[in-house]
Amino acid sequence: MKRTILAPGHELLSYRIHEVTPYINWIYFFHAWGFQPRFAAIANIHGCDSCRALWLTTFPEEERTKASEAMQLFKEANRMLGRLDETISIHCIFRLCQANADGDNLLIEGTTFPLLRQQTPQPDGGPFLCLSDFVRPLSSGKPDIVGLFASTISEEAEETYKSDPYKHLLVQTLNDRLAEAATEKMHEYVRKEAWGYAPDESLSIPDLLVEKYQGIRPAVGYPSLPDQSVNFLLDELLGMKQIGITLTEHGAMHPHSSVCGMMLAHPASRYFSVGKIGEDQLDDYARRRGYAEVFSHYNMNNVLMCLYANVPIGCAICILCYHAAGHWHISI
């Protein structure tokens, strides 16, 4: 690992492929290739070919051809990782920021970071959650800490084997896993050393991959942080260009094999899905995101694209002249 300290609590980390390979969650790699999770168990088989052959016998006869394909894919993936290790690096950046919760917003180093709250009643009658619930409120008068992060693969990796469709697809699916694996390794370092709120943590990699550690690491675009446009806020706070990440006009990251989000340490923090939100929250969120005030930069259509899974079915935006109405009007 190569470590560069930009400021206290603000670091760049660069990894070689062999350093993060143990942190790969192979279930998602095999899923990208159309294999069900049980076939990813080949990644847990270490040793000679006879051990792998024995693994094949654990499948019903009708599934052994598929299991053999999974085994071959895993072999080819590892050979490719060995080749890429000579030239490709994975880069991470993180920043530990003073922050407080203010309703459904986070106030992070003077920047307002709007979030969404669940509105659909929970089957168990549980509370309507928002990520801000896991950060000390502003009314406490005491600052809390929120970690921000981004991870990406070297840009040249996306150009590898472009003339060979199979190898190029293999590299692309591996790149996605490597960016996530580097994030996993970085988060472990942050918890135990940089932030240090879990210095005695001693978890196996399988335990890490099922998130048995304290805290959560919600990524942008995932169910609890669905709005891709918040990448612009993260970029302002993190400086993602320092590891080669640029954003499209809609907030998508380039290189494609990149991930970013936040790290929360609260012992009660947990993952959840925002789910469907109402017209009232969509309108309020648009105001908190400041779309009306900076219309030339943030088009409200973007938030609807990012939140298509969260807005009510048939929801459409009617953008009235801001000077005439002074607000966004959402109609269903």
Secondary structure as a PSIPRED ss2 file (coil, helix, strand):
# PSIPRED VFORMAT (PSIPRED V4.0)

   1 M C   1.000  0.000  0.000
   2 K E   0.000  0.000  1.000
   3 R E   0.000  0.000  1.000
   4 T E   0.000  0.000  1.000
   5 I E   0.000  0.000  1.000
   6 L E   0.000  0.000  1.000
   7 A E   0.000  0.000  1.000
   8 P C   1.000  0.000  0.000
   9 G C   1.000  0.000  0.000
  10 H E   0.000  0.000  1.000
  11 E E   0.000  0.000  1.000
  12 L E   0.000  0.000  1.000
  13 L E   0.000  0.000  1.000
  14 S E   0.000  0.000  1.000
  15 Y E   0.000  0.000  1.000
  16 R E   0.000  0.000  1.000
  17 I H   0.000  1.000  0.000
  18 H H   0.000  1.000  0.000
  19 E H   0.000  1.000  0.000
  20 V H   0.000  1.000  0.000
  21 T H   0.000  1.000  0.000
  22 P H   0.000  1.000  0.000
  23 Y H   0.000  1.000  0.000
  24 I C   1.000  0.000  0.000
  25 N C   1.000  0.000  0.000
  26 W H   0.000  1.000  0.000
  27 I H   0.000  1.000  0.000
  28 Y H   0.000  1.000  0.000
  29 F H   0.000  1.000  0.000
  30 F H   0.000  1.000  0.000
  31 H H   0.000  1.000  0.000
  32 A H   0.000  1.000  0.000
  33 W C   1.000  0.000  0.000
  34 G C   1.000  0.000  0.000
  35 F C   1.000  0.000  0.000
  36 Q C   1.000  0.000  0.000
  37 P H   0.000  1.000  0.000
  38 R H   0.000  1.000  0.000
  39 F H   0.000  1.000  0.000
  40 A H   0.000  1.000  0.000
  41 A H   0.000  1.000  0.000
  42 I H   0.000  1.000  0.000
  43 A H   0.000  1.000  0.000
  44 N H   0.000  1.000  0.000
  45 I C   1.000  0.000  0.000
  46 H C   1.000  0.000  0.000
  47 G C   1.000  0.000  0.000
  48 C C   1.000  0.000  0.000
  49 D H   0.000  1.000  0.000
  50 S H   0.000  1.000  0.000
  51 C H   0.000  1.000  0.000
  52 R H   0.000  1.000  0.000
  53 A H   0.000  1.000  0.000
  54 L H   0.000  1.000  0.000
  55 W H   0.000  1.000  0.000
  56 L H   0.000  1.000  0.000
  57 T C   1.000  0.000  0.000
  58 T C   1.000  0.000  0.000
  59 F C   1.000  0.000  0.000
  60 P C   1.000  0.000  0.000
  61 E H   0.000  1.000  0.000
  62 E H   0.000  1.000  0.000
  63 E H   0.000  1.000  0.000
  64 R H   0.000  1.000  0.000
  65 T H   0.000  1.000  0.000
  66 K H   0.000  1.000  0.000
  67 A H   0.000  1.000  0.000
  68 S H   0.000  1.000  0.000
  69 E H   0.000  1.000  0.000
  70 A H   0.000  1.000  0.000
  71 M H   0.000  1.000  0.000
  72 Q H   0.000  1.000  0.000
  73 L H   0.000  1.000  0.000
  74 F H   0.000  1.000  0.000
  75 K H   0.000  1.000  0.000
  76 E H   0.000  1.000  0.000
  77 A H   0.000  1.000  0.000
  78 N H   0.000  1.000  0.000
  79 R H   0.000  1.000  0.000
  80 M H   0.000  1.000  0.000
  81 L H   0.000  1.000  0.000
  82 G H   0.000  1.000  0.000
  83 R H   0.000  1.000  0.000
  84 L H   0.000  1.000  0.000
  85 D C   1.000  0.000  0.000
  86 E C   1.000  0.000  0.000
  87 T C   1.000  0.000  0.000
  88 I C   1.000  0.000  0.000
  89 S E   0.000  0.000  1.000
  90 I E   0.000  0.000  1.000
  91 H E   0.000  0.000  1.000
  92 C E   0.000  0.000  1.000
  93 I E   0.000  0.000  1.000
  94 F E   0.000  0.000  1.000
  95 R E   0.000  0.000  1.000
  96 L E   0.000  0.000  1.000
  97 C E   0.000  0.000  1.000
  98 Q E   0.000  0.000  1.000
  99 A E   0.000  0.000  1.000
 100 N E   0.000  0.000  1.000
 101 A E   0.000  0.000  1.000
 102 D E   0.000  0.000  1.000
 103 G C   1.000  0.000  0.000
 104 D C   1.000  0.000  0.000
 105 N E   0.000  0.000  1.000
 106 L E   0.000  0.000  1.000
 107 L E   0.000  0.000  1.000
 108 I E   0.000  0.000  1.000
 109 E C   1.000  0.000  0.000
 110 G C   1.000  0.000  0.000
 111 T E   0.000  0.000  1.000
 112 T E   0.000  0.000  1.000
 113 F E   0.000  0.000  1.000
 114 P E   0.000  0.000  1.000
 115 L C   1.000  0.000  0.000
 116 L C   1.000  0.000  0.000
 117 R C   1.000  0.000  0.000
 118 Q C   1.000  0.000  0.000
 119 Q C   1.000  0.000  0.000
 120 T C   1.000  0.000  0.000
 121 P C   1.000  0.000  0.000
 122 Q C   1.000  0.000  0.000
 123 P C   1.000  0.000  0.000
 124 D C   1.000  0.000  0.000
 125 G C   1.000  0.000  0.000
 126 G C   1.000  0.000  0.000
 127 P C   1.000  0.000  0.000
 128 F C   1.000  0.000  0.000
 129 L C   1.000  0.000  0.000
 130 C C   1.000  0.000  0.000
 131 L H   0.000  1.000  0.000
 132 S H   0.000  1.000  0.000
 133 D H   0.000  1.000  0.000
 134 F H   0.000  1.000  0.000
 135 V C   1.000  0.000  0.000
 136 R C   1.000  0.000  0.000
 137 P E   0.000  0.000  1.000
 138 L H   0.000  1.000  0.000
 139 S H   0.000  1.000  0.000
 140 S H   0.000  1.000  0.000
 141 G C   1.000  0.000  0.000
 142 K C   1.000  0.000  0.000
 143 P C   1.000  0.000  0.000
 144 D E   0.000  0.000  1.000
 145 I E   0.000  0.000  1.000
 146 V E   0.000  0.000  1.000
 147 G E   0.000  0.000  1.000
 148 L E   0.000  0.000  1.000
 149 F E   0.000  0.000  1.000
 150 A E   0.000  0.000  1.000
 151 S E   0.000  0.000  1.000
 152 T E   0.000  0.000  1.000
 153 I E   0.000  0.000  1.000
 154 S C   1.000  0.000  0.000
 155 E H   0.000  1.000  0.000
 156 E H   0.000  1.000  0.000
 157 A H   0.000  1.000  0.000
 158 E H   0.000  1.000  0.000
 159 E H   0.000  1.000  0.000
 160 T C   1.000  0.000  0.000
 161 Y C   1.000  0.000  0.000
 162 K C   1.000  0.000  0.000
 163 S C   1.000  0.000  0.000
 164 D C   1.000  0.000  0.000
 165 P H   0.000  1.000  0.000
 166 Y H   0.000  1.000  0.000
 167 K H   0.000  1.000  0.000
 168 H H   0.000  1.000  0.000
 169 L H   0.000  1.000  0.000
 170 L H   0.000  1.000  0.000
 171 V H   0.000  1.000  0.000
 172 Q H   0.000  1.000  0.000
 173 T H   0.000  1.000  0.000
 174 L H   0.000  1.000  0.000
 175 N H   0.000  1.000  0.000
 176 D H   0.000  1.000  0.000
 177 R H   0.000  1.000  0.000
 178 L H   0.000  1.000  0.000
 179 A H   0.000  1.000  0.000
 180 E H   0.000  1.000  0.000
 181 A H   0.000  1.000  0.000
 182 A H   0.000  1.000  0.000
 183 T H   0.000  1.000  0.000
 184 E H   0.000  1.000  0.000
 185 K H   0.000  1.000  0.000
 186 M H   0.000  1.000  0.000
 187 H H   0.000  1.000  0.000
 188 E H   0.000  1.000  0.000
 189 Y H   0.000  1.000  0.000
 190 V H   0.000  1.000  0.000
 191 R H   0.000  1.000  0.000
 192 K H   0.000  1.000  0.000
 193 E H   0.000  1.000  0.000
 194 A H   0.000  1.000  0.000
 195 W C   1.000  0.000  0.000
 196 G C   1.000  0.000  0.000
 197 Y C   1.000  0.000  0.000
 198 A C   1.000  0.000  0.000
 199 P C   1.000  0.000  0.000
 200 D C   1.000  0.000  0.000
 201 E C   1.000  0.000  0.000
 202 S C   1.000  0.000  0.000
 203 L C   1.000  0.000  0.000
 204 S C   1.000  0.000  0.000
 205 I H   0.000  1.000  0.000
 206 P H   0.000  1.000  0.000
 207 D H   0.000  1.000  0.000
 208 L H   0.000  1.000  0.000
 209 L H   0.000  1.000  0.000
 210 V C   1.000  0.000  0.000
 211 E C   1.000  0.000  0.000
 212 K C   1.000  0.000  0.000
 213 Y C   1.000  0.000  0.000
 214 Q C   1.000  0.000  0.000
 215 G C   1.000  0.000  0.000
 216 I E   0.000  0.000  1.000
 217 R C   1.000  0.000  0.000
 218 P C   1.000  0.000  0.000
 219 A E   0.000  0.000  1.000
 220 V C   1.000  0.000  0.000
 221 G C   1.000  0.000  0.000
 222 Y E   0.000  0.000  1.000
 223 P C   1.000  0.000  0.000
 224 S C   1.000  0.000  0.000
 225 L E   0.000  0.000  1.000
 226 P C   1.000  0.000  0.000
 227 D C   1.000  0.000  0.000
 228 Q H   0.000  1.000  0.000
 229 S H   0.000  1.000  0.000
 230 V H   0.000  1.000  0.000
 231 N H   0.000  1.000  0.000
 232 F H   0.000  1.000  0.000
 233 L H   0.000  1.000  0.000
 234 L H   0.000  1.000  0.000
 235 D H   0.000  1.000  0.000
 236 E H   0.000  1.000  0.000
 237 L H   0.000  1.000  0.000
 238 L H   0.000  1.000  0.000
 239 G C   1.000  0.000  0.000
 240 M H   0.000  1.000  0.000
 241 K H   0.000  1.000  0.000
 242 Q H   0.000  1.000  0.000
 243 I H   0.000  1.000  0.000
 244 G C   1.000  0.000  0.000
 245 I C   1.000  0.000  0.000
 246 T E   0.000  0.000  1.000
 247 L E   0.000  0.000  1.000
 248 T C   1.000  0.000  0.000
 249 E C   1.000  0.000  0.000
 250 H C   1.000  0.000  0.000
 251 G C   1.000  0.000  0.000
 252 A C   1.000  0.000  0.000
 253 M E   0.000  0.000  1.000
 254 H E   0.000  0.000  1.000
 255 P C   1.000  0.000  0.000
 256 H C   1.000  0.000  0.000
 257 S C   1.000  0.000  0.000
 258 S E   0.000  0.000  1.000
 259 V E   0.000  0.000  1.000
 260 C E   0.000  0.000  1.000
 261 G E   0.000  0.000  1.000
 262 M E   0.000  0.000  1.000
 263 M E   0.000  0.000  1.000
 264 L E   0.000  0.000  1.000
 265 A C   1.000  0.000  0.000
 266 H C   1.000  0.000  0.000
 267 P C   1.000  0.000  0.000
 268 A C   1.000  0.000  0.000
 269 S C   1.000  0.000  0.000
 270 R C   1.000  0.000  0.000
 271 Y C   1.000  0.000  0.000
 272 F C   1.000  0.000  0.000
 273 S C   1.000  0.000  0.000
 274 V C   1.000  0.000  0.000
 275 G C   1.000  0.000  0.000
 276 K C   1.000  0.000  0.000
 277 I C   1.000  0.000  0.000
 278 G C   1.000  0.000  0.000
 279 E H   0.000  1.000  0.000
 280 D H   0.000  1.000  0.000
 281 Q H   0.000  1.000  0.000
 282 L H   0.000  1.000  0.000
 283 D H   0.000  1.000  0.000
 284 D H   0.000  1.000  0.000
 285 Y H   0.000  1.000  0.000
 286 A H   0.000  1.000  0.000
 287 R H   0.000  1.000  0.000
 288 R H   0.000  1.000  0.000
 289 R H   0.000  1.000  0.000
 290 G C   1.000  0.000  0.000
 291 Y C   1.000  0.000  0.000
 292 A C   1.000  0.000  0.000
 293 E C   1.000  0.000  0.000
 294 V C   1.000  0.000  0.000
 295 F C   1.000  0.000  0.000
 296 S C   1.000  0.000  0.000
 297 H C   1.000  0.000  0.000
 298 Y C   1.000  0.000  0.000
 299 N C   1.000  0.000  0.000
 300 M H   0.000  1.000  0.000
 301 N H   0.000  1.000  0.000
 302 N H   0.000  1.000  0.000
 303 V H   0.000  1.000  0.000
 304 L H   0.000  1.000  0.000
 305 M H   0.000  1.000  0.000
 306 C H   0.000  1.000  0.000
 307 L C   1.000  0.000  0.000
 308 Y C   1.000  0.000  0.000
 309 A C   1.000  0.000  0.000
 310 N C   1.000  0.000  0.000
 311 V C   1.000  0.000  0.000
 312 P C   1.000  0.000  0.000
 313 I C   1.000  0.000  0.000
 314 G C   1.000  0.000  0.000
 315 C C   1.000  0.000  0.000
 316 A E   0.000  0.000  1.000
 317 I E   0.000  0.000  1.000
 318 C E   0.000  0.000  1.000
 319 I C   1.000  0.000  0.000
 320 L C   1.000  0.000  0.000
 321 C C   1.000  0.000  0.000
 322 Y H   0.000  1.000  0.000
 323 H H   0.000  1.000  0.000
 324 A H   0.000  1.000  0.000
 325 A H   0.000  1.000  0.000
 326 G C   1.000  0.000  0.000
 327 H C   1.000  0.000  0.000
 328 W C   1.000  0.000  0.000
 329 H E   0.000  0.000  1.000
 330 I E   0.000  0.000  1.000
 331 S E   0.000  0.000  1.000
 332 I C   1.000  0.000  0.000
